[in-house]
Each structure stands twice: as structure tokens, then as C-alpha cells.
């Protein structure tokens, strides 16, 4: 009997000790509620030593983030405060403006602008001409695809407005998780079998990013996608993808139409609101659930570009990409003002044609919206004999802070000192007033179904950044003559023209291998 008691006691002690040891071991999915969530290339660029370590790190980020109560869609409140959105001092520096006018005196910017695009042809006309192939135009999606141009994503405002209406009102047939993203996004499939991406609202319009958080772990904002589309349009770029606001019913439009793995993540919160978690690399847990009040949710709906198998695109690694590292936060281009001359203008893809000017346009837009998260950009590869342009995609981390201006974003302009005549003309017109950039933007945003889109404090930040942008332009004009700053195309005579596509693909592959090596 004594022997049996000793054995039982010994076994219980060993079991207790083993339990303590197991509990003390690190868990690969600590803080994660949905195992085997889809992983993205973007997450691997952020610098962990292994997928498990990355998962632990991304899980730890979540609880640290300040997570405000999710409010009702502002458009449903119908509250007119009578506040004047433009009740702030003008940032126009008349002395600066007059100096700029002196540098461009006698130059016809409108005539120069007409020379920027040698052949502006739509996809429908290009395919008919080169392949004797017709493009269907049965709905607003197909009409938009047919109108994609060799110089801009769209040119027909009426077609885009019709598409925005359909994105906002079309009946949703199915809802799927959008795999491969860092944050919760859904794919809507409509009754016509066309698709769009839905980014749900997390915060109210007044929310500001935490200054202690990195740009690559910041929350994405649905209204940033909407506002950037409108600002891109107002600036005349027309290279952003059509995006509109929409309020959906969490039950009838999401849960009832959701795929099985998405439906499993729905729950009722203690406040009796309908919520879902989805699956993603960041913030897909109950702490950061997407909740309605009680079952309505606002979000942005962005049209899918045509399938890459039909309308191919290139994925270009930006030469002004940030480090995406916590330890080494300063990239080479941030420390060397000769970076553009020594490292960018000598690359074949930027040494000839429109690409360098596209890059400057993109960073002008990013500077105005405060977007630090620009590591890659896409371009159409369907117009085989015509130069491609940068598509202004992925702007969800814009409009995060109104109190600071990250002047590093505009370094491509300051270092390269080149700008398109059309871009210069547009910026000058808005800067000189009477119709300011933010007044024009506000009028455009007011047409969106979920307006107001931006808190008015963002207008102050945009005008302040425009003022600084014009001062940076003045610096360029002081350094170089007009003919070397204002260009319809850039050409570096010291670099031979060659097979740009091969060099682009080689550089992209090399860059991606470096990213993978660093994260191993």
C-alpha cells in the first residue's frame, strides 16, 4: 500500500512539473485566434528572423495600439454643425509665388503639357488596332476597363461616376476574405460577377495615428482610399483606382453572403453589436474586431483592376522604398541628397522617358496625403510598344497625422529636381487661389455617399504641405534652368537606351531575394 501511494505521489509530481514546463514554453501563435492565417510578402519585409517570430511580433503589436470605440458612419448622423471647413489662415506666400512666376515667365505650360503623352489610346482601341480584338462593354466595370488608357487609368468622368454608383449600390452576391493582406479586407462579388475590395471603417474621422508606431504597422483607413482617389482626380493625374464609400448591413449583406471561413469569425459583442474578425497578418483578433452599431458598417469599395492574365501589370520596386526595419530606420536615399543623381537617374528604367516624372508625381501625391508606405508601385504592361505609367494604388495608410509633415516623402522632387509642366501648372493654379486645392477637394469629396470623408483639420495640413512643396520647387529653379526642371520626358544622355523590361524584372527579383534573405 505504501509503495502504491509513493508511486501515485511521484507520478502526480512529475505530471505537475511537466505541465509547468509546457506552460513556460513560447507559443508560436501567441495572441492569434485564427491559426494558419494567410501570410503576405509585405509582412516578411518587416524584419523577423522566422515566420513564427514574425507571428509573435505582429501579435504583440495589436494590444499596444490605441483602439478607439467604433462610431456610427458620420453620414448617418446628419449633423450640420455649421462649421466652416476653411476657417484657417491662408498658407499662400505671395513673395514665393511671385518668385516662381518670374522663373516661368514667358513659358507656355499648357502647350508643353500637350506634349507629355505622345499617344493616348484606350485599351479598347489598342486591342482593336493591334489584335483585331473587341472589348465587351456590358456593364460599368467593362466600360471602365475598355477606357483604361496608355497615359492614365481613366479619362471619361461619366463612365467613372457610373462605376462609383454601381460600386455603392450593386447587390452583393458573395463575400470572401481577401488573402495575402496585412489587415482585414473583403472581396465583394456582385450579381454581374464583377468584383471589388471592401476595407471596413475602424475609426472616426478625427482619429490620428499613434506617433510611436511605425508606418508599416499602422492601421489602414478606409476613408484614406476614398480621399486619395478624389485628390488624384483633382490634381489631374487620373492614375488612382476608382473608390467609393458604402454602408453595408453586417447581417444581410456580409454574414448571409460570407464564405464559410469568414462566417466562422462572426460573433455578437457584449454590447450586442454584430462583429467579425476575418483572417489577416495584423489585427485579426477579437481585440481588433470589426463591429457594427449594431449591424451597419461603413467602408470603402474599390474596383478590381482587370485580371492580370488578361491585362498584365508589372510590380515595380520603388527606388525610394523605406527600410521597413525597426533597427535600421534610415534608408540610403534619406541620408544622401545626391541619391537621385547617383543611383536613380543612371538606371535605364528611369534614365529615359516618363518613369522618373511619374515617380515625382506619385511622391507629390504621397506628400500631400502624408503617405509613408510606398514600397512598390504597379504599372500596366498591356500597351506593348508604349511607355507604362505608375498606378496610384494602395493608399490606406494616408491621412494618419495632421500635426506633422514628413519632408522625406518629397525627397524625389528635391533630389531629382524635375517636374511635368501639367503638374507644375496645376499646383500653381491651386496655390495662387481663389479656388484652393482643399476647396476643390472638399467639393469633390462632398459627392461621395458617405461624406464627410475627411476631418477638416486635414485641409489645414494639405494647404501647409502645398506651401512647403512650392518652396522646394523654388529651390530647384534656383539650382537649374527652367529647361532642366520642367520636362515632358527625362533623358540622361550618359545612359544608353536598352531593354528596360529585362532590367526591371532583374532588379525586382534581386530586391525580393534580399528581402527574403533578411527575414530568414
Beta strands, then each sheet from edge to edge (+ up, - down):
strand 1: 172-177
strand 2: 186-190
strand 3: 195-200
strand 4: 243-249
strand 5: 266-268
strand 6: 274-276
strand 7: 290-291
strand 8: 296-303
strand 9: 313-317
strand 10: 352-353
strand 11: 376-380
strand 12: 490-491
sheet 1: 1+ 2- 3+ 8- 4+
sheet 2: 5+ 6- 7+
sheet 3: 9+ 11-
sheet 4: 10+ 12-
end
